[in-house]
Amino acid sequence: MRSDRAEKLRVVFFGTSGFALPSLDALARAHDLQAVVTQPDRPAGRGLKERQSPVKARALSLGLDVLTPDRLDAGFVERIAALRPALLACISYGNILPASLLGIDGMTPLNVHPSPLPEYRGASPIQAALRDGRTATGVTIIWMSAKMDAGDIALQREIAIGSDDDYGALHDRLAAVGARLLVEATGMLARGELPRERQDEARATYTRPIGKDDVRIATSSTARAIVDLVRSASPSPGAWLMHDGKRLKVLQARVEPAGAGAFAADGPGIAAADGFVRFLRVVPEGKPAMSGADFVRSTARRE
């Protein structure tokens, strides 16, 4: 019988956003993290002060060694190779890893991707599943390859999407499931039992980074499509439209029958191509988030 210590792997962790935090915590408990690699500090907020990535902040709190390279060049690859990792775990790092890094001798590179690959490869799979009105999505652990999100599938889990799920809620649930699945995969890897199945390229679909215009609400869309767009962009960046010459972000909405009034006690609304959409939580330009009811009351006071 093997001891717990014998099953631990030497790991280098690549991650940047909050999605990677549950996986970082899980691997820190289960294995020997030799280094955590994340994006350099970036200006953020109104004052554009340098801000650490969520992964850097968590890694430092755990007492882990943190690397923030500007480039993943040959010198950096040599530095990682010198750590003699058995596993490279990459979760929401933000840059494509070079083949020279993925090919370090004796190391297996695994990635956690929040979609049922080969569907929804790319930068915004969670948002895309919500925007498309899907009732289920998934998390996939892949053996990393040089082509983005195209590596062989190791493990995969389907995750139901609730009718009230928005991006924030689904993001957090997928991150937690991904962490558990990654630990399961590392245990199988340590025993030499990790599966490897090629993706079906004929089924591959792709997503891209989301721009401001991608989340603009169009009244020519169906009511269901508008609500799904709102869900996909809440709480950030927020679906939006112009209202009285100012931008109004919408964080929560529901479908109503055609002919519903533009203002109701629980929020404003708009006519869609096939019905009506009520806005239940909004962010007026220059103001904090508020309920649709509070927005209606504030509008009535101004009038």
C-alpha positions in Angstrom: 0.0 0.0 0.0 1.4 3.4 -1.0 1.7 6.2 1.5 0.1 9.6 1.0 3.5 11.1 0.7 4.5 8.7 -2.1 1.5 9.8 -4.1 2.3 13.5 -4.0 3.6 15.1 -7.2 6.0 18.0 -7.8 3.8 20.6 -9.4 4.2 24.0 -11.1 0.9 26.0 -11.2 0.0 28.5 -13.9 -3.0 30.7 -13.2 -4.2 34.2 -12.9 -7.9 34.8 -12.4 -10.2 33.9 -9.6 -11.4 30.9 -11.5 -8.0 29.3 -10.7 -8.2 29.8 -6.9 -10.1 26.6 -5.9 -7.6 24.5 -8.0 -4.6 26.3 -6.4 -6.0 25.6 -2.9 -6.7 22.0 -3.7 -3.3 21.3 -5.2 -1.5 23.1 -2.3 -3.2 20.6 0.0 -2.7 17.5 -2.1 0.7 17.9 -3.7 4.1 19.7 -3.5 3.8 23.0 -5.3 7.3 24.1 -6.4 6.2 27.4 -7.9 3.1 29.4 -8.9 3.3 31.3 -12.2 0.9 34.2 -12.8 0.6 37.4 -14.8 2.7 40.4 -13.7 0.9 43.1 -11.6 -1.3 45.3 -13.8 -2.7 48.9 -13.3 -6.4 48.6 -12.3 -9.2 50.7 -10.9 -9.8 54.4 -11.2 -6.4 55.2 -9.8 -4.7 52.7 -12.1 -2.6 51.4 -9.2 -0.6 48.2 -9.6 -2.7 45.3 -8.6 -1.7 41.6 -7.9 -3.6 38.9 -9.7 -6.0 36.9 -7.5 -3.7 33.9 -7.9 -0.6 35.9 -6.8 -2.4 37.2 -3.7 -3.6 33.7 -2.7 -0.2 32.0 -3.4 1.6 34.6 -1.3 -0.9 34.0 1.6 -0.1 30.3 1.3 3.7 30.9 1.5 4.3 29.7 -2.0 7.0 30.8 -4.4 5.5 33.1 -7.0 6.9 33.9 -10.5 5.5 36.7 -12.7 7.5 36.5 -16.0 6.9 39.1 -18.7 7.8 36.4 -21.3 7.8 32.7 -21.3 11.2 32.6 -23.1 13.9 29.9 -23.1 15.4 31.1 -19.9 12.1 30.8 -18.1 11.5 27.4 -19.5 14.9 26.3 -18.2 14.1 27.7 -14.8 10.8 25.6 -14.7 12.6 22.5 -15.9 15.2 22.9 -13.1 12.3 22.4 -10.6 11.8 18.8 -12.0 8.0 19.0 -12.0 5.9 15.9 -12.6 2.9 18.1 -13.3 2.2 21.5 -14.9 -1.3 22.5 -13.9 -2.7 25.5 -16.0 -6.0 27.1 -15.0 -7.0 30.5 -16.5 -3.5 31.7 -16.9 -4.2 34.2 -19.7 -1.4 33.4 -22.2 -0.7 30.4 -24.5 2.1 28.3 -23.2 4.9 27.5 -25.6 5.6 24.0 -26.9 9.0 24.1 -25.3 7.4 24.6 -21.9 4.8 21.9 -22.4 7.5 19.5 -23.5 9.7 19.5 -20.4 11.0 16.0 -19.9 9.1 14.0 -17.3 6.3 16.5 -16.9 2.6 16.1 -17.7 0.8 19.4 -18.6 -2.9 19.4 -17.6 -5.5 22.2 -18.1 -8.9 22.8 -16.5 -11.3 24.2 -19.1 -14.9 25.2 -18.1 -16.8 23.6 -21.0 -17.7 20.2 -22.4 -14.8 20.1 -24.9 -14.6 20.1 -27.9 -17.5 22.6 -27.5 -16.7 26.2 -26.5 -13.0 26.3 -26.9 -11.4 29.7 -26.2 -11.7 32.6 -23.9 -15.3 32.9 -22.8 -16.9 29.4 -22.6 -19.0 30.1 -19.5 -20.5 33.2 -21.0 -21.2 31.5 -24.3 -23.1 28.6 -22.7 -25.3 31.0 -20.8 -25.8 33.3 -23.8 -26.8 30.3 -25.9 -29.5 29.3 -23.4 -27.9 25.9 -22.6 -29.3 23.9 -19.8 -26.0 22.1 -19.1 -22.3 22.7 -19.6 -19.2 21.0 -18.2 -15.6 20.9 -17.0 -12.9 19.2 -18.9 -9.4 18.2 -17.8 -7.1 18.0 -20.9 -3.6 16.9 -21.7 -2.3 20.3 -23.0 -1.1 20.6 -26.6 0.2 23.5 -28.7 -3.2 24.1 -30.2 -5.6 26.0 -27.8 -7.9 23.8 -25.9 -7.4 21.0 -28.4 -5.5 18.5 -26.2 -6.7 15.0 -25.4 -9.4 14.7 -22.9 -8.5 13.1 -19.5 -11.7 13.6 -17.5 -15.0 15.4 -18.0 -18.0 16.2 -15.9 -21.4 17.6 -17.0 -22.8 20.4 -14.9 -26.5 21.5 -15.0 -27.2 25.2 -15.6 -30.2 26.5 -13.5 -32.7 28.9 -15.0 -31.6 31.6 -12.6 -27.8 31.0 -12.9 -25.8 34.0 -14.1 -22.1 34.2 -15.0 -21.0 34.8 -11.4 -22.8 31.8 -10.0 -21.9 29.4 -12.8 -18.3 30.6 -12.8 -17.9 29.8 -9.1 -19.6 26.4 -9.3 -17.5 25.3 -12.3 -14.3 26.5 -10.6 -15.1 24.3 -7.6 -16.0 21.3 -9.7 -12.8 21.9 -11.8 -10.7 21.8 -8.7 -12.1 18.5 -7.5 -11.8 17.0 -11.0 -8.2 18.2 -11.2 -7.3 16.5 -7.9 -9.0 13.3 -9.1 -6.9 13.5 -12.3 -3.6 14.0 -10.4 -4.3 11.0 -8.3 -4.9 8.9 -11.4 -1.7 10.4 -13.0 0.3 9.4 -10.0 -0.9 5.9 -10.4 -0.3 5.8 -14.1 -4.1 5.5 -14.8 -5.1 8.9 -16.3 -7.2 8.4 -19.4 -6.4 10.0 -22.7 -9.0 10.4 -25.5 -8.7 12.5 -28.6 -11.2 15.3 -29.1 -13.6 15.1 -32.1 -12.5 18.1 -34.2 -15.8 17.9 -36.2 -17.6 19.0 -33.1 -15.3 21.8 -32.1 -16.8 25.3 -31.5 -15.0 28.4 -30.4 -15.4 31.5 -28.3 -13.5 34.8 -28.1 -12.9 37.6 -25.7 -16.0 39.6 -25.0 -16.1 43.3 -26.1 -18.4 46.1 -25.0 -20.6 45.8 -28.1 -21.0 42.0 -27.5 -23.1 42.7 -24.4 -25.2 45.5 -25.8 -28.9 44.7 -25.5 -30.7 44.8 -28.9 -34.5 45.1 -28.8 -34.6 43.2 -32.1 -33.6 40.1 -30.2 -36.2 37.7 -28.6 -37.0 38.2 -25.0 -35.4 34.9 -24.0 -32.2 35.9 -25.9 -32.0 39.2 -24.0 -32.5 37.6 -20.6 -29.8 35.0 -21.5 -27.4 37.8 -22.6 -28.0 39.5 -19.3 -27.3 36.3 -17.4 -24.1 35.8 -19.4 -22.7 39.2 -18.4 -23.8 39.5 -14.8 -22.3 40.7 -12.6 -19.5 41.8 -14.9 -19.2 43.4 -17.4 -22.9 43.8 -17.4 -25.3 43.8 -20.4 -26.3 47.4 -21.3 -28.5 49.7 -23.3 -29.0 53.4 -23.6 -31.7 54.9 -21.4 -32.5 58.7 -21.4 -29.1 59.3 -23.0 -27.2 57.4 -20.4 -25.9 53.8 -20.2 -28.0 51.5 -18.1 -26.4 48.1 -17.2 -28.8 45.2 -16.5 -27.8 42.5 -14.0 -31.0 40.6 -13.7 -34.1 40.3 -16.0 -37.1 38.1 -16.7 -39.3 37.4 -19.7 -42.8 38.8 -19.7 -45.7 38.6 -22.1 -45.9 41.1 -25.0 -47.7 44.3 -24.1 -46.3 44.6 -20.5 -45.9 48.2 -19.4 -42.6 50.0 -19.7 -42.6 50.6 -16.0 -43.9 48.4 -13.2 -43.4 48.4 -9.4 -40.5 45.9 -9.6 -38.6 47.5 -12.5 -38.4 49.1 -15.9 -38.6 47.0 -19.1 -38.4 47.0 -22.9 -40.3 45.4 -25.7 -38.4 42.6 -27.5 -39.0 41.0 -30.9 -41.5 38.5 -29.4 -42.4 39.7 -26.0 -41.2 41.9 -23.1 -38.2 41.9 -20.7 -38.4 43.3 -17.2 -35.2 44.6 -15.6 -35.0 43.5 -12.0 -31.5 44.7 -11.1 -29.7 47.5 -12.8 -26.7 49.8 -12.6 -27.4 53.4 -13.8 -24.5 55.2 -15.2 -22.4 56.7 -12.4 -24.4 55.0 -9.7 -24.2 51.8 -7.7 -26.3 48.7 -8.5 -29.9 48.9 -7.4 -33.1 46.9 -7.7 -35.4 47.6 -10.6 -38.0 48.8 -8.1 -35.6 51.4 -6.6 -34.7 52.5 -10.1 -38.4 53.1 -10.9 -38.9 55.0 -7.7 -35.8 57.2 -8.4 -37.1 57.9 -11.9 -40.6 58.8 -10.6 -39.0 61.3 -8.1 -37.1 63.0 -10.9 -40.2 63.4 -12.9 
